[in-house]
Amino acid sequence: MNEALTIRHQGLEPKSMPEHELQGFVNAVMELLGTQQASVLTEIWLDELASLDAMPGPTSTEWRLVTLGAWGRLAHRLFDVCLFRDCP
């Protein structure tokens, strides 16, 4: 059963596309790096959203581009940290 059907079956409202993308990004990074940075991850995602010229529609697949851009911003931050510190 796919996610949308499971959500409807459980009587829950499906998340909007932006909520789904943001939550997916935060959950994936927290799984990799730990939970202490959740607010920073949300800020990174929202900064990427703010950098867009136009807001994607509520059901647009372009929300995935926001998440991909946020991954890039996070990678850049991590690279900068490793560049100036002793990383494993």
N, CA, C and O atoms as a CHARMM CRD file, in Angstrom:
* protein
*
  352
    1    1 MET  N      0.85200  -1.18000   0.00000 PROA 1      0.00000
    2    1 MET  CA     0.00000   0.00000   0.00000 PROA 1      0.00000
    3    1 MET  C      0.89500   1.23900   0.00000 PROA 1      0.00000
    4    1 MET  O      1.82500   1.33800   0.80000 PROA 1      0.00000
    5    2 ASN  N      0.61200   2.17700  -0.89400 PROA 2      0.00000
    6    2 ASN  CA     1.47500   3.36400  -0.93000 PROA 2      0.00000
    7    2 ASN  C      1.17000   4.30400   0.22500 PROA 2      0.00000
    8    2 ASN  O      0.16600   4.14900   0.91900 PROA 2      0.00000
    9    3 GLU  N      2.06200   5.29600   0.42500 PROA 3      0.00000
   10    3 GLU  CA     1.97200   6.17700   1.58700 PROA 3      0.00000
   11    3 GLU  C      0.65700   6.94800   1.64600 PROA 3      0.00000
   12    3 GLU  O      0.05500   7.05100   2.71500 PROA 3      0.00000
   13    4 ALA  N      0.20400   7.48600   0.52500 PROA 4      0.00000
   14    4 ALA  CA    -1.04200   8.26200   0.51500 PROA 4      0.00000
   15    4 ALA  C     -2.22900   7.38700   0.90100 PROA 4      0.00000
   16    4 ALA  O     -3.10000   7.81900   1.65700 PROA 4      0.00000
   17    5 LEU  N     -2.26900   6.17000   0.39100 PROA 5      0.00000
   18    5 LEU  CA    -3.35900   5.26900   0.75000 PROA 5      0.00000
   19    5 LEU  C     -3.28600   4.88900   2.21100 PROA 5      0.00000
   20    5 LEU  O     -4.31800   4.80200   2.87700 PROA 5      0.00000
   21    6 THR  N     -2.09700   4.66300   2.72400 PROA 6      0.00000
   22    6 THR  CA    -1.93000   4.32400   4.13700 PROA 6      0.00000
   23    6 THR  C     -2.41700   5.46500   5.00900 PROA 6      0.00000
   24    6 THR  O     -3.11200   5.23700   5.99900 PROA 6      0.00000
   25    7 ILE  N     -2.06300   6.68700   4.65400 PROA 7      0.00000
   26    7 ILE  CA    -2.49000   7.85200   5.43100 PROA 7      0.00000
   27    7 ILE  C     -4.00700   7.96500   5.41600 PROA 7      0.00000
   28    7 ILE  O     -4.62400   8.17300   6.46000 PROA 7      0.00000
   29    8 ARG  N     -4.61400   7.83100   4.23900 PROA 8      0.00000
   30    8 ARG  CA    -6.07900   7.91700   4.15700 PROA 8      0.00000
   31    8 ARG  C     -6.73100   6.77500   4.94300 PROA 8      0.00000
   32    8 ARG  O     -7.74100   6.97300   5.61900 PROA 8      0.00000
   33    9 HSD  N     -6.14800   5.59200   4.84700 PROA 9      0.00000
   34    9 HSD  CA    -6.68500   4.42700   5.53800 PROA 9      0.00000
   35    9 HSD  C     -6.66900   4.64200   7.05000 PROA 9      0.00000
   36    9 HSD  O     -7.57700   4.18800   7.74500 PROA 9      0.00000
   37   10 GLN  N     -5.65500   5.32500   7.56300 PROA 10     0.00000
   38   10 GLN  CA    -5.53400   5.57200   8.98500 PROA 10     0.00000
   39   10 GLN  C     -6.37300   6.77000   9.43000 PROA 10     0.00000
   40   10 GLN  O     -6.41000   7.09700  10.61600 PROA 10     0.00000
   41   11 GLY  N     -7.03600   7.41500   8.49200 PROA 11     0.00000
   42   11 GLY  CA    -7.87600   8.55800   8.82100 PROA 11     0.00000
   43   11 GLY  C     -7.09100   9.83000   9.04900 PROA 11     0.00000
   44   11 GLY  O     -7.62300  10.78000   9.62200 PROA 11     0.00000
   45   12 LEU  N     -5.84700   9.87800   8.62000 PROA 12     0.00000
   46   12 LEU  CA    -5.01300  11.05900   8.78700 PROA 12     0.00000
   47   12 LEU  C     -4.99400  11.85900   7.50500 PROA 12     0.00000
   48   12 LEU  O     -5.15100  11.30800   6.41600 PROA 12     0.00000
   49   13 GLU  N     -4.80200  13.14600   7.63500 PROA 13     0.00000
   50   13 GLU  CA    -4.67400  14.00000   6.46600 PROA 13     0.00000
   51   13 GLU  C     -3.26000  13.86300   5.91100 PROA 13     0.00000
   52   13 GLU  O     -2.29600  13.87400   6.67700 PROA 13     0.00000
   53   14 PRO  N     -3.11800  13.73400   4.59600 PROA 14     0.00000
   54   14 PRO  CA    -1.76200  13.68000   4.04400 PROA 14     0.00000
   55   14 PRO  C     -1.06000  15.02000   4.20300 PROA 14     0.00000
   56   14 PRO  O     -1.70400  16.06900   4.18200 PROA 14     0.00000
   57   15 LYS  N      0.25900  14.98700   4.36300 PROA 15     0.00000
   58   15 LYS  CA     1.03800  16.21600   4.47200 PROA 15     0.00000
   59   15 LYS  C      1.05500  16.91900   3.12600 PROA 15     0.00000
   60   15 LYS  O      0.94400  16.28900   2.07400 PROA 15     0.00000
   61   16 SER  N      1.19400  18.22400   3.18100 PROA 16     0.00000
   62   16 SER  CA     1.37500  18.96500   1.94200 PROA 16     0.00000
   63   16 SER  C      2.75800  18.65300   1.39600 PROA 16     0.00000
   64   16 SER  O      3.62400  18.16900   2.12500 PROA 16     0.00000
   65   17 MET  N      2.96100  18.92400   0.14200 PROA 17     0.00000
   66   17 MET  CA     4.24200  18.65000  -0.49900 PROA 17     0.00000
   67   17 MET  C      5.39500  19.38300   0.20600 PROA 17     0.00000
   68   17 MET  O      6.43100  18.76500   0.45400 PROA 17     0.00000
   69   18 PRO  N      5.25600  20.68100   0.53900 PROA 18     0.00000
   70   18 PRO  CA     6.35700  21.35000   1.24100 PROA 18     0.00000
   71   18 PRO  C      6.65700  20.71400   2.60100 PROA 18     0.00000
   72   18 PRO  O      7.82200  20.53600   2.95700 PROA 18     0.00000
   73   19 GLU  N      5.62700  20.37500   3.35000 PROA 19     0.00000
   74   19 GLU  CA     5.83100  19.72700   4.65200 PROA 19     0.00000
   75   19 GLU  C      6.52700  18.38200   4.49300 PROA 19     0.00000
   76   19 GLU  O      7.42000  18.03800   5.26700 PROA 19     0.00000
   77   20 HSD  N      6.11200  17.63500   3.49500 PROA 20     0.00000
   78   20 HSD  CA     6.69500  16.33000   3.23400 PROA 20     0.00000
   79   20 HSD  C      8.18300  16.45700   2.89800 PROA 20     0.00000
   80   20 HSD  O      8.99800  15.69100   3.41200 PROA 20     0.00000
   81   21 GLU  N      8.53900  17.40600   2.05200 PROA 21     0.00000
   82   21 GLU  CA     9.93400  17.61000   1.65800 PROA 21     0.00000
   83   21 GLU  C     10.78300  18.07100   2.84300 PROA 21     0.00000
   84   21 GLU  O     11.87000  17.54000   3.07100 PROA 21     0.00000
   85   22 LEU  N     10.29600  19.05000   3.59300 PROA 22     0.00000
   86   22 LEU  CA    11.04100  19.54900   4.74400 PROA 22     0.00000
   87   22 LEU  C     11.25200  18.43600   5.76200 PROA 22     0.00000
   88   22 LEU  O     12.36900  18.24100   6.24100 PROA 22     0.00000
   89   23 GLN  N     10.20400  17.71200   6.09500 PROA 23     0.00000
   90   23 GLN  CA    10.31200  16.64300   7.08100 PROA 23     0.00000
   91   23 GLN  C     11.24400  15.53500   6.60400 PROA 23     0.00000
   92   23 GLN  O     12.01400  14.98800   7.39400 PROA 23     0.00000
   93   24 GLY  N     11.18100  15.20400   5.32500 PROA 24     0.00000
   94   24 GLY  CA    12.06900  14.19000   4.77400 PROA 24     0.00000
   95   24 GLY  C     13.52300  14.60400   4.86900 PROA 24     0.00000
   96   24 GLY  O     14.37600  13.79200   5.22700 PROA 24     0.00000
   97   25 PHE  N     13.82000  15.86600   4.55200 PROA 25     0.00000
   98   25 PHE  CA    15.18300  16.38200   4.63600 PROA 25     0.00000
   99   25 PHE  C     15.69000  16.32800   6.07500 PROA 25     0.00000
  100   25 PHE  O     16.77500  15.80800   6.33400 PROA 25     0.00000
  101   26 VAL  N     14.91400  16.85900   7.00200 PROA 26     0.00000
  102   26 VAL  CA    15.33000  16.90600   8.40900 PROA 26     0.00000
  103   26 VAL  C     15.52300  15.49100   8.95400 PROA 26     0.00000
  104   26 VAL  O     16.51700  15.22000   9.62700 PROA 26     0.00000
  105   27 ASN  N     14.58800  14.59400   8.67400 PROA 27     0.00000
  106   27 ASN  CA    14.70300  13.22100   9.18100 PROA 27     0.00000
  107   27 ASN  C     15.92900  12.51100   8.62700 PROA 27     0.00000
  108   27 ASN  O     16.63100  11.81900   9.36400 PROA 27     0.00000
  109   28 ALA  N     16.19300  12.67700   7.33300 PROA 28     0.00000
  110   28 ALA  CA    17.33200  12.00400   6.71700 PROA 28     0.00000
  111   28 ALA  C     18.65100  12.49900   7.30800 PROA 28     0.00000
  112   28 ALA  O     19.54000  11.70000   7.60200 PROA 28     0.00000
  113   29 VAL  N     18.77700  13.81000   7.48000 PROA 29     0.00000
  114   29 VAL  CA    20.02800  14.34800   8.01200 PROA 29     0.00000
  115   29 VAL  C     20.18500  13.98700   9.48400 PROA 29     0.00000
  116   29 VAL  O     21.29000  13.66900   9.92400 PROA 29     0.00000
  117   30 MET  N     19.10400  14.02900  10.24800 PROA 30     0.00000
  118   30 MET  CA    19.19000  13.65200  11.65900 PROA 30     0.00000
  119   30 MET  C     19.60600  12.18800  11.80100 PROA 30     0.00000
  120   30 MET  O     20.33700  11.83900  12.72800 PROA 30     0.00000
  121   31 GLU  N     19.15500  11.34800  10.90800 PROA 31     0.00000
  122   31 GLU  CA    19.55200   9.94800  10.93400 PROA 31     0.00000
  123   31 GLU  C     21.05400   9.80200  10.69800 PROA 31     0.00000
  124   31 GLU  O     21.69700   8.93000  11.28200 PROA 31     0.00000
  125   32 LEU  N     21.60600  10.65400   9.84500 PROA 32     0.00000
  126   32 LEU  CA    23.03200  10.60300   9.54400 PROA 32     0.00000
  127   32 LEU  C     23.89600  11.30700  10.58800 PROA 32     0.00000
  128   32 LEU  O     24.95800  10.80400  10.95600 PROA 32     0.00000
  129   33 LEU  N     23.44500  12.46900  11.06900 PROA 33     0.00000
  130   33 LEU  CA    24.29700  13.31900  11.89700 PROA 33     0.00000
  131   33 LEU  C     23.83900  13.47700  13.33600 PROA 33     0.00000
  132   33 LEU  O     24.59200  14.00300  14.15500 PROA 33     0.00000
  133   34 GLY  N     22.64100  13.04600  13.66900 PROA 34     0.00000
  134   34 GLY  CA    22.12600  13.20500  15.02600 PROA 34     0.00000
  135   34 GLY  C     21.01800  14.22900  15.10100 PROA 34     0.00000
  136   34 GLY  O     20.81400  15.01700  14.17800 PROA 34     0.00000
  137   35 THR  N     20.31100  14.20800  16.20400 PROA 35     0.00000
  138   35 THR  CA    19.10100  15.02000  16.35700 PROA 35     0.00000
  139   35 THR  C     19.34100  16.43500  16.85500 PROA 35     0.00000
  140   35 THR  O     18.42700  17.25900  16.80700 PROA 35     0.00000
  141   36 GLN  N     20.53600  16.74400  17.33000 PROA 36     0.00000
  142   36 GLN  CA    20.76900  18.03800  17.95400 PROA 36     0.00000
  143   36 GLN  C     20.72000  19.21500  16.98300 PROA 36     0.00000
  144   36 GLN  O     20.68200  20.36100  17.43100 PROA 36     0.00000
  145   37 GLN  N     20.72000  18.98000  15.69300 PROA 37     0.00000
  146   37 GLN  CA    20.77000  20.06600  14.71400 PROA 37     0.00000
  147   37 GLN  C     19.45200  20.28000  13.96400 PROA 37     0.00000
  148   37 GLN  O     19.45500  20.90400  12.90400 PROA 37     0.00000
  149   38 ALA  N     18.35000  19.78900  14.47400 PROA 38     0.00000
  150   38 ALA  CA    17.06900  19.86000  13.74700 PROA 38     0.00000
  151   38 ALA  C     16.68300  21.29200  13.37900 PROA 38     0.00000
  152   38 ALA  O     16.23300  21.53100  12.25900 PROA 38     0.00000
  153   39 SER  N     16.84500  22.23900  14.28500 PROA 39     0.00000
  154   39 SER  CA    16.44600  23.61800  13.97700 PROA 39     0.00000
  155   39 SER  C     17.34600  24.22800  12.91300 PROA 39     0.00000
  156   39 SER  O     16.87900  25.00500  12.08000 PROA 39     0.00000
  157   40 VAL  N     18.62800  23.88600  12.92900 PROA 40     0.00000
  158   40 VAL  CA    19.55600  24.38400  11.90600 PROA 40     0.00000
  159   40 VAL  C     19.17500  23.80700  10.54300 PROA 40     0.00000
  160   40 VAL  O     19.23300  24.51200   9.53500 PROA 40     0.00000
  161   41 LEU  N     18.79300  22.55200  10.50500 PROA 41     0.00000
  162   41 LEU  CA    18.40400  21.91100   9.24800 PROA 41     0.00000
  163   41 LEU  C     17.16200  22.57000   8.66800 PROA 41     0.00000
  164   41 LEU  O     17.07900  22.80100   7.46200 PROA 41     0.00000
  165   42 THR  N     16.20800  22.86900   9.52500 PROA 42     0.00000
  166   42 THR  CA    14.99700  23.56200   9.07200 PROA 42     0.00000
  167   42 THR  C     15.35900  24.93500   8.51800 PROA 42     0.00000
  168   42 THR  O     14.81700  25.35800   7.49700 PROA 42     0.00000
  169   43 GLU  N     16.26700  25.62400   9.18500 PROA 43     0.00000
  170   43 GLU  CA    16.71500  26.94400   8.71900 PROA 43     0.00000
  171   43 GLU  C     17.38800  26.83800   7.34600 PROA 43     0.00000
  172   43 GLU  O     17.14400  27.67200   6.47400 PROA 43     0.00000
  173   44 ILE  N     18.22000  25.83400   7.15200 PROA 44     0.00000
  174   44 ILE  CA    18.88900  25.63800   5.86200 PROA 44     0.00000
  175   44 ILE  C     17.85100  25.43400   4.76300 PROA 44     0.00000
  176   44 ILE  O     17.95500  26.02500   3.68800 PROA 44     0.00000
  177   45 TRP  N     16.84900  24.59700   5.03200 PROA 45     0.00000
  178   45 TRP  CA    15.81300  24.30500   4.03600 PROA 45     0.00000
  179   45 TRP  C     15.01500  25.57000   3.71500 PROA 45     0.00000
  180   45 TRP  O     14.74100  25.86100   2.55100 PROA 45     0.00000
  181   46 LEU  N     14.64500  26.31700   4.75600 PROA 46     0.00000
  182   46 LEU  CA    13.87400  27.54400   4.54600 PROA 46     0.00000
  183   46 LEU  C     14.70100  28.61400   3.83600 PROA 46     0.00000
  184   46 LEU  O     14.15600  29.38500   3.04600 PROA 46     0.00000
  185   47 ASP  N     16.00700  28.67600   4.10200 PROA 47     0.00000
  186   47 ASP  CA    16.87600  29.61400   3.38000 PROA 47     0.00000
  187   47 ASP  C     16.90300  29.27100   1.89300 PROA 47     0.00000
  188   47 ASP  O     16.86900  30.15900   1.04200 PROA 47     0.00000
  189   48 GLU  N     16.96300  27.98300   1.59200 PROA 48     0.00000
  190   48 GLU  CA    16.95000  27.56800   0.18700 PROA 48     0.00000
  191   48 GLU  C     15.62100  27.94600  -0.45900 PROA 48     0.00000
  192   48 GLU  O     15.60100  28.41400  -1.59700 PROA 48     0.00000
  193   49 LEU  N     14.52700  27.75000   0.24300 PROA 49     0.00000
  194   49 LEU  CA    13.21200  28.13000  -0.27300 PROA 49     0.00000
  195   49 LEU  C     13.15700  29.62700  -0.54300 PROA 49     0.00000
  196   49 LEU  O     12.63900  30.05700  -1.57300 PROA 49     0.00000
  197   50 ALA  N     13.68800  30.41800   0.37500 PROA 50     0.00000
  198   50 ALA  CA    13.66800  31.87500   0.22900 PROA 50     0.00000
  199   50 ALA  C     14.50900  32.34800  -0.96500 PROA 50     0.00000
  200   50 ALA  O     14.27300  33.43300  -1.49600 PROA 50     0.00000
  201   51 SER  N     15.47300  31.54900  -1.38000 PROA 51     0.00000
  202   51 SER  CA    16.33500  31.95100  -2.48500 PROA 51     0.00000
  203   51 SER  C     15.69000  31.73800  -3.86000 PROA 51     0.00000
  204   51 SER  O     16.23800  32.17400  -4.87200 PROA 51     0.00000
  205   52 LEU  N     14.54400  31.07800  -3.90200 PROA 52     0.00000
  206   52 LEU  CA    13.87000  30.83100  -5.17700 PROA 52     0.00000
  207   52 LEU  C     13.28100  32.11600  -5.74600 PROA 52     0.00000
  208   52 LEU  O     12.87800  33.01200  -5.00400 PROA 52     0.00000
  209   53 ASP  N     13.23800  32.19000  -7.05600 PROA 53     0.00000
  210   53 ASP  CA    12.61400  33.33800  -7.71000 PROA 53     0.00000
  211   53 ASP  C     11.09600  33.29500  -7.58900 PROA 53     0.00000
  212   53 ASP  O     10.44400  34.33100  -7.46500 PROA 53     0.00000
  213   54 ALA  N     10.53700  32.07600  -7.62700 PROA 54     0.00000
  214   54 ALA  CA     9.08100  31.90600  -7.54200 PROA 54     0.00000
  215   54 ALA  C      8.77000  30.69400  -6.67300 PROA 54     0.00000
  216   54 ALA  O      9.49500  29.69900  -6.67900 PROA 54     0.00000
  217   55 MET  N      7.69500  30.79900  -5.94000 PROA 55     0.00000
  218   55 MET  CA     7.26900  29.71400  -5.06300 PROA 55     0.00000
  219   55 MET  C      6.62500  28.60200  -5.88800 PROA 55     0.00000
  220   55 MET  O      5.74300  28.87100  -6.70300 PROA 55     0.00000
  221   56 PRO  N      7.06000  27.34500  -5.68400 PROA 56     0.00000
  222   56 PRO  CA     6.39600  26.24200  -6.38700 PROA 56     0.00000
  223   56 PRO  C      4.93200  26.12300  -5.95800 PROA 56     0.00000
  224   56 PRO  O      4.56200  26.53100  -4.85700 PROA 56     0.00000
  225   57 GLY  N      4.11700  25.56600  -6.83200 PROA 57     0.00000
  226   57 GLY  CA     2.72800  25.33000  -6.48900 PROA 57     0.00000
  227   57 GLY  C      2.61400  24.30600  -5.36900 PROA 57     0.00000
  228   57 GLY  O      3.56500  23.56600  -5.11900 PROA 57     0.00000
  229   58 PRO  N      1.46700  24.24800  -4.68700 PROA 58     0.00000
  230   58 PRO  CA     1.33400  23.37400  -3.51800 PROA 58     0.00000
  231   58 PRO  C      1.56300  21.89400  -3.80400 PROA 58     0.00000
  232   58 PRO  O      1.97400  21.15900  -2.90600 PROA 58     0.00000
  233   59 THR  N      1.31100  21.44200  -5.01300 PROA 59     0.00000
  234   59 THR  CA     1.50900  20.02500  -5.33000 PROA 59     0.00000
  235   59 THR  C      2.63000  19.81400  -6.33700 PROA 59     0.00000
  236   59 THR  O      2.77700  18.71900  -6.88100 PROA 59     0.00000
  237   60 SER  N      3.41100  20.83700  -6.58600 PROA 60     0.00000
  238   60 SER  CA     4.47400  20.77900  -7.58900 PROA 60     0.00000
  239   60 SER  C      5.61000  19.85400  -7.15000 PROA 60     0.00000
  240   60 SER  O      5.95600  19.78800  -5.97000 PROA 60     0.00000
  241   61 THR  N      6.17300  19.15500  -8.10900 PROA 61     0.00000
  242   61 THR  CA     7.35100  18.33600  -7.82200 PROA 61     0.00000
  243   61 THR  C      8.59800  19.19900  -7.66900 PROA 61     0.00000
  244   61 THR  O      9.65500  18.68500  -7.30600 PROA 61     0.00000
  245   62 GLU  N      8.49900  20.49700  -7.93800 PROA 62     0.00000
  246   62 GLU  CA     9.62800  21.40700  -7.77800 PROA 62     0.00000
  247   62 GLU  C     10.04600  21.57200  -6.31400 PROA 62     0.00000
  248   62 GLU  O     11.12300  22.09800  -6.03600 PROA 62     0.00000
  249   63 TRP  N      9.20900  21.12900  -5.38600 PROA 63     0.00000
  250   63 TRP  CA     9.60000  21.18000  -3.98100 PROA 63     0.00000
  251   63 TRP  C     10.83300  20.32200  -3.73600 PROA 63     0.00000
  252   63 TRP  O     11.61800  20.58900  -2.82600 PROA 63     0.00000
  253   64 ARG  N     10.99500  19.28500  -4.56000 PROA 64     0.00000
  254   64 ARG  CA    12.17800  18.43400  -4.43200 PROA 64     0.00000
  255   64 ARG  C     13.44500  19.23200  -4.72800 PROA 64     0.00000
  256   64 ARG  O     14.50500  18.94200  -4.17300 PROA 64     0.00000
  257   65 LEU  N     13.34000  20.24300  -5.60800 PROA 65     0.00000
  258   65 LEU  CA    14.49800  21.08500  -5.90700 PROA 65     0.00000
  259   65 LEU  C     14.93400  21.88700  -4.68100 PROA 65     0.00000
  260   65 LEU  O     16.12500  22.13500  -4.49000 PROA 65     0.00000
  261   66 VAL  N     13.97500  22.29000  -3.85500 PROA 66     0.00000
  262   66 VAL  CA    14.30900  22.99400  -2.61200 PROA 66     0.00000
  263   66 VAL  C     15.12200  22.06100  -1.72000 PROA 66     0.00000
  264   66 VAL  O     16.13200  22.46500  -1.14200 PROA 66     0.00000
  265   67 THR  N     14.67800  20.82100  -1.61500 PROA 67     0.00000
  266   67 THR  CA    15.38300  19.84700  -0.77700 PROA 67     0.00000
  267   67 THR  C     16.77600  19.56600  -1.32000 PROA 67     0.00000
  268   67 THR  O     17.73300  19.47700  -0.55000 PROA 67     0.00000
  269   68 LEU  N     16.90300  19.42700  -2.61900 PROA 68     0.00000
  270   68 LEU  CA    18.22300  19.19300  -3.21400 PROA 68     0.00000
  271   68 LEU  C     19.15500  20.37900  -2.96700 PROA 68     0.00000
  272   68 LEU  O     20.33700  20.20200  -2.67000 PROA 68     0.00000
  273   69 GLY  N     18.61600  21.57400  -3.09000 PROA 69     0.00000
  274   69 GLY  CA    19.41400  22.76700  -2.80100 PROA 69     0.00000
  275   69 GLY  C     19.83600  22.82400  -1.33600 PROA 69     0.00000
  276   69 GLY  O     20.95200  23.24000  -1.02200 PROA 69     0.00000
  277   70 ALA  N     18.94600  22.40900  -0.44600 PROA 70     0.00000
  278   70 ALA  CA    19.27000  22.38200   0.98500 PROA 70     0.00000
  279   70 ALA  C     20.38200  21.37400   1.26400 PROA 70     0.00000
  280   70 ALA  O     21.26300  21.63200   2.08500 PROA 70     0.00000
  281   71 TRP  N     20.34600  20.22900   0.58500 PROA 71     0.00000
  282   71 TRP  CA    21.43200  19.25000   0.71600 PROA 71     0.00000
  283   71 TRP  C     22.75200  19.88100   0.28900 PROA 71     0.00000
  284   71 TRP  O     23.77900  19.66500   0.93300 PROA 71     0.00000
  285   72 GLY  N     22.73500  20.64900  -0.78200 PROA 72     0.00000
  286   72 GLY  CA    23.94000  21.33000  -1.24500 PROA 72     0.00000
  287   72 GLY  C     24.45200  22.33000  -0.22400 PROA 72     0.00000
  288   72 GLY  O     25.65400  22.39700   0.03700 PROA 72     0.00000
  289   73 ARG  N     23.54700  23.10600   0.35500 PROA 73     0.00000
  290   73 ARG  CA    23.93600  24.07600   1.38100 PROA 73     0.00000
  291   73 ARG  C     24.53700  23.37200   2.59400 PROA 73     0.00000
  292   73 ARG  O     25.53300  23.82300   3.16000 PROA 73     0.00000
  293   74 LEU  N     23.91600  22.26200   2.98300 PROA 74     0.00000
  294   74 LEU  CA    24.43200  21.50400   4.12500 PROA 74     0.00000
  295   74 LEU  C     25.82000  20.94700   3.81300 PROA 74     0.00000
  296   74 LEU  O     26.72300  21.02300   4.64700 PROA 74     0.00000
  297   75 ALA  N     25.99000  20.39600   2.63200 PROA 75     0.00000
  298   75 ALA  CA    27.29200  19.85000   2.24100 PROA 75     0.00000
  299   75 ALA  C     28.36100  20.94000   2.26700 PROA 75     0.00000
  300   75 ALA  O     29.48500  20.70700   2.71200 PROA 75     0.00000
  301   76 HSD  N     28.00700  22.11800   1.79400 PROA 76     0.00000
  302   76 HSD  CA    28.95700  23.23900   1.79900 PROA 76     0.00000
  303   76 HSD  C     29.34600  23.59200   3.23100 PROA 76     0.00000
  304   76 HSD  O     30.52300  23.80700   3.51900 PROA 76     0.00000
  305   77 ARG  N     28.37000  23.65200   4.12400 PROA 77     0.00000
  306   77 ARG  CA    28.66500  23.96300   5.53000 PROA 77     0.00000
  307   77 ARG  C     29.56100  22.89600   6.15200 PROA 77     0.00000
  308   77 ARG  O     30.51200  23.21600   6.86500 PROA 77     0.00000
  309   78 LEU  N     29.25700  21.63200   5.87900 PROA 78     0.00000
  310   78 LEU  CA    30.06700  20.54900   6.43800 PROA 78     0.00000
  311   78 LEU  C     31.48300  20.58400   5.88100 PROA 78     0.00000
  312   78 LEU  O     32.44500  20.33800   6.60900 PROA 78     0.00000
  313   79 PHE  N     31.61400  20.88500   4.60800 PROA 79     0.00000
  314   79 PHE  CA    32.92800  20.99100   3.99200 PROA 79     0.00000
  315   79 PHE  C     33.72800  22.11600   4.63500 PROA 79     0.00000
  316   79 PHE  O     34.91200  21.95200   4.92800 PROA 79     0.00000
  317   80 ASP  N     33.08200  23.25700   4.85700 PROA 80     0.00000
  318   80 ASP  CA    33.76600  24.38300   5.50100 PROA 80     0.00000
  319   80 ASP  C     34.23600  24.01300   6.89900 PROA 80     0.00000
  320   80 ASP  O     35.34000  24.38000   7.29900 PROA 80     0.00000
  321   81 VAL  N     33.41600  23.29700   7.63500 PROA 81     0.00000
  322   81 VAL  CA    33.79200  22.87100   8.98200 PROA 81     0.00000
  323   81 VAL  C     35.00600  21.94300   8.92100 PROA 81     0.00000
  324   81 VAL  O     35.95100  22.10100   9.69400 PROA 81     0.00000
  325   82 CYS  N     34.97800  20.99200   8.01500 PROA 82     0.00000
  326   82 CYS  CA    36.09300  20.04600   7.88800 PROA 82     0.00000
  327   82 CYS  C     37.35400  20.72100   7.36500 PROA 82     0.00000
  328   82 CYS  O     38.46700  20.30700   7.69200 PROA 82     0.00000
  329   83 LEU  N     37.18500  21.73400   6.57200 PROA 83     0.00000
  330   83 LEU  CA    38.33300  22.44100   6.00700 PROA 83     0.00000
  331   83 LEU  C     39.12500  23.15800   7.08800 PROA 83     0.00000
  332   83 LEU  O     40.35300  23.22300   7.03500 PROA 83     0.00000
  333   84 PHE  N     38.41000  23.69600   8.06900 PROA 84     0.00000
  334   84 PHE  CA    39.06000  24.49000   9.11200 PROA 84     0.00000
  335   84 PHE  C     39.23800  23.74900  10.43200 PROA 84     0.00000
  336   84 PHE  O     39.73700  24.31900  11.40200 PROA 84     0.00000
  337   85 ARG  N     38.83300  22.48600  10.47400 PROA 85     0.00000
  338   85 ARG  CA    39.01300  21.67200  11.67300 PROA 85     0.00000
  339   85 ARG  C     39.62900  20.33500  11.26600 PROA 85     0.00000
  340   85 ARG  O     39.73700  20.00700  10.08500 PROA 85     0.00000
  341   86 ASP  N     40.01500  19.60400  12.25200 PROA 86     0.00000
  342   86 ASP  CA    40.59000  18.28400  11.99000 PROA 86     0.00000
  343   86 ASP  C     39.45800  17.26600  11.88900 PROA 86     0.00000
  344   86 ASP  O     38.91800  16.83300  12.90700 PROA 86     0.00000
  345   87 CYS  N     39.09600  16.88200  10.66200 PROA 87     0.00000
  346   87 CYS  CA    38.00900  15.93300  10.43800 PROA 87     0.00000
  347   87 CYS  C     38.59600  14.53600  10.20700 PROA 87     0.00000
  348   87 CYS  O     39.70000  14.38400   9.68200 PROA 87     0.00000
  349   88 PRO  N     37.83000  13.53400  10.61100 PROA 88     0.00000
  350   88 PRO  CA    38.29400  12.15900  10.37800 PROA 88     0.00000
  351   88 PRO  C     38.36000  11.80900   8.91000 PROA 88     0.00000
  352   88 PRO  O     38.73100  10.68900   8.55900 PROA 88     0.00000
